[in-house]
Amino acid sequence: MKDDAKGLKSASIIGKLEMPTFGLHELRQELLEKFNYTCQSCGSTEAPLELSHIVPLSQGGTNQIDNFTVLCGPCNRSLGNFRTRAIEFSSFLQDILAQHPDYRNIVAEAQLDAHVRADLTAIRCVEGKEQVILIELKSRSYLRQRQIEDVIEQISRYRTISPFDATVLAFPGRISNREKVTLNRANVEVWDLDYIASTFAKEISSLPPSRIKHIFSMLVTPSVVKEEDVLLQRLHDCPPGKSHWMEYQSIVQDIFEFLFSPPLGIPISESPDLSGTNRRDIVFPNYTYDDFWRFVRERYNADFIVVDAKNYKNSIKKAQVLQIANYLKPHGAGLFAIIACRKGGDSGCIHTLREQWAAYGKLIVLISDDDMVAMLNAKGARGHPEDVIGDVIQKFRLSM
């Protein structure tokens, strides 16, 4: 029997949540034995272990024993900030392919000609026939349409250099069905988080503990209805147009609250200024020390994140930008705002966004439906949805 120093930390980790019918002591002991007193992320057998939900309760997880794993303290605290590195994902994929009976001759950084290397190549056996496949790797938890187009262009260049029976895009995240269709039409297979986790489940389970293995293992929960999927469906089902403005505003608030609260505070709806003439749809208090939102607060004077939902059928225009700009004041809500909209902005809108930033220091970013889909996919893949907003800000700033 292991000593107490290697046992699970006490009920402070569990909180006041309703526990399974068996006792806490029995739960602790069964989990320790199940996981051989080993952190399921880094493999440590020395550090005290903490109990961790595989699927968080906020995402539909339960307090049943099969939804728990054990992690050392540093892994448990850092997992939420984990970003998959390209080299780490490449090594992970090589390891599982090497163990799979249908794959052989896996080569990383395969030389296609004197100047071009492919991320991975392999030989795959399908119904008794061998295929030479090329695998393009991306390490992000989400991919935008522009990045999908870049992948297709890159793979097309590879095809002109060397013939392949099949080409694959592999990444530890999720994309929309529309983007999957785009890739399939270009004859590119999609190996996303769900495909890799289900197709190579046996091989993944046999790998030694690691952070990336734990990420994949946590997300294989087909019986759980995930909140991000519910929100994606609500967004898809909401028609654009003024008659559905209230429904769209509610969806936008629920999406941003699900994605960012915490670390942001509980949203305040329909908040007016003193005159009552300027009223904003949603305001999130921003007093967090989370890296991204702290940077936004300190750089863009954003003690509050102001979000305006515009359920317009067409692109946002200048007037909508000026409307939210009137609400932004350095000693009030701050100088940062988000307009959530269906289709982005027209040329007049973009010009006004640039003018407000350059002349008045007010940074107003447009987040479209595509952006919200990318954020929800990133969240579902245990990625970082705030990176999508960061991409939008970066693109805007570099265009100045």
Residue, then its C-alpha position, 0 to 999 in steps of 0.5 A: m500500500k502506498d503512503d499518504a504522501k502519494g494519495l489524492k488531495s482531500a475534498s478541497i479539490i472536489g468542492k461541495l459537488e454531489m459525489p457518487t454513491f460510494g464514499l470519498h475514501e473508496l473513490r480515492q483508493e480505486l482511482l489510485e489503484k486504477f492509475n497505478y499511483t501515476c499522474q496521467s499527464c506527466g507520468s510522475t509517481e512521486a508528486p501528490l496526486e489530485l483528482s480531476h474531471i475528464v469532462p468538466l461539469s460545466q461541459g456536461g461531465t458527471n461525478q461518476i467514477d469513469n469521469f475522473t482521472v488523477l493528475c499531479g498538482p502542476c499538471n492539473r493547474s497547467l492543463g487549461n493553459f496547454r498549447t500543443r507544440a508542432i513537434e509534440f503533435s508530430s511525435f505523438l502521431q508518429d508513435i500511434l501510426a507506428q503501433h497501428p497494423d495498417y501503417r508502416n514506413i512512417v517518415a518525418e520531414a520527408q524530402l520530396d525534392a532538394h528544397v521541399r519537405a513534407d511533415l509526414t509520409a507513410i504507407r497505409c494498407v487499405e483492403g489489402k492495397e498499399q497507399v503512399i500517403l502524405i500528412e500535413l500537420k497543424s498544431r492548432s485547436y482550430l483552423r480558419q477558412r484562410q488557413i484551410e485554403d493555405v493547406i490545400e494550396q500547400i498540398s497541391r504543391y506537394r502533389t506536383i512534386s511527388p505522386f501520393d495515393a492520399t493526402v491528409l490534414a491532421f490537427p488536434g482540434r475541430i473545424s466546421n462541417r463547411e470547412k470539412v467539405t472544402l477539404n474533401r472536395a480537394n481530396v484531402e482527408v481530415w484527421d481531426l481530434d475526434y477522428i484521431a481519438s476514435t480511430f487510434a484509441k487502442e494505440i493512444s491508450s498504450l502510450p506512456p502518460s503525457r500531456i497530449k495523450h491526456i488531452f485526447s483521452m479526456l475528449v473521447t466522450p461520445s455519450v455526453v452532449k457537449e455545450e459547445d455543440v448545443l451553442l453551435q446548433r443554436l447559432h446555426d438555427c437562428p435566422p439573420g434579421k431584425s425580427h430575431w435580434m433578441e434570440y441572436q443577442s441571447i445566443v451571443q451572450d451565452i456563447f461568450e459566457f460559456l467561452f470566457s466567463p470565467p475568467l471574465g466576470i458574469p455578464i451585465s445585459e443592456s447596460p446604459d450610460l448616465s444619459g441613457t442614450n447609449r446602451r450596450d447589449i452585453v458587458f463583461p467585467n474584466y478584472t482577471y489575471d488570465d494572460f490574454w484578457r489581462f493584456v487586453r485590459e492593460r493595453y486597450n484600457a478594457d476593464f470591461i469587455v463590451v459586446d454588441a450583437k448585430n443580427y443583420k442580414n447584410s454587412i455591418k456599416k459605419a453607423q453601427v461602429l459609431q454607435i458603439a464608439n459613443y459608449l466607449k470612454p476611458h473613465g467608463a467602460g474603457l476603449f475596447a469593444i466587440i461587435a458580434c455579427r453575421k457577415g462582418g463589415d463593409s468598406g465604410c465600416i472598416h474605414t471607421l474602425r481604423e479611424q476610431w483606433a488611429a484617432y481616438g484609441k478605441l479598438i472595436v473588433l468584428i467577430s463574425d459567425d465564422d469566428m464564433v464557430a472557430m472559438l466554439n470548436a477551439k473550446g471543444a478541443r480544449g484549446h484557446p478560443e481567445d486566440v481567435i480574437g487575438d487573430v482578428i486583432q492582429k490582422f486589424r493592427l497589421s493592416m494599419 
